[in-house]
């Protein structure tokens, strides 16, 4: 049965690096508008990452204009994700950073991980 499941899995998107919670990223997404196609950038912080084969995903949160928080979930195996750039990594102590939803401004900062 596991061989059958492996045959049904989508190919891994090599343009997506190893992401962790707390990473500041820029996600480049391919968007189709009518007959035209363009690439849109979605910058933000990874607040959640899920593993699990075809269902593996990560959620990015950013603060849009007027302080409104916007979250978007991307599938790791999606061909729509053109590229993911890691801008910086942060030191976090948990996997899901849902506490950032209630914070704005300086309270929403994460400590940068130094190598």
QUIRA-V372160 format. One record per residue. N is the residue number from 0. OMEGA is omega in radians with two decimals (NA if undefined). Layout:
n: {N,N}
omega: {OMEGA,OMEGA}
//
This chain:
n: {0,1,2,3,4,5,6,7,8,9,10,11,12,13,14,15,16,17,18,19,20,21,22,23,24,25,26,27,28,29,30,31,32,33,34,35,36,37,38,39,40,41,42,43,44,45,46,47,48,49,50,51,52,53,54,55,56,57,58,59,60,61,62,63,64,65,66,67,68,69,70,71,72,73,74,75,76,77,78,79,80,81,82,83,84,85,86,87,88,89,90,91,92,93,94,95,96,97,98,99,100,101,102,103,104,105,106,107,108,109,110,111,112,113,114}
omega: {-3.12,3.09,3.10,3.11,3.12,3.10,-3.10,-3.11,3.09,3.12,-3.12,3.10,-3.07,-3.11,3.13,3.14,3.10,-3.09,3.06,3.08,3.14,3.13,2.99,-3.04,2.93,-3.13,3.10,-3.05,3.07,-3.09,3.11,3.09,-3.09,3.11,-3.10,3.13,3.14,3.12,-3.14,-3.13,3.08,3.12,3.10,-3.11,3.07,-3.13,-3.10,3.02,-3.13,3.04,3.08,3.02,-3.10,-3.08,-3.13,-3.09,3.03,-3.11,-3.13,3.13,3.06,3.10,3.14,-3.10,3.14,3.04,-3.14,3.13,3.13,3.10,3.12,-3.13,-3.14,3.06,-3.12,-3.09,-3.09,3.06,3.11,3.12,-3.08,-3.07,3.03,3.10,3.05,-3.11,3.09,3.10,-3.12,3.08,3.12,-3.08,3.11,-3.06,-3.12,-3.07,-3.11,3.13,3.11,3.14,-3.11,-3.07,3.08,3.06,-3.08,-3.14,-3.11,-3.14,3.05,-3.12,-3.10,3.11,-3.14,-3.13,NA}
//
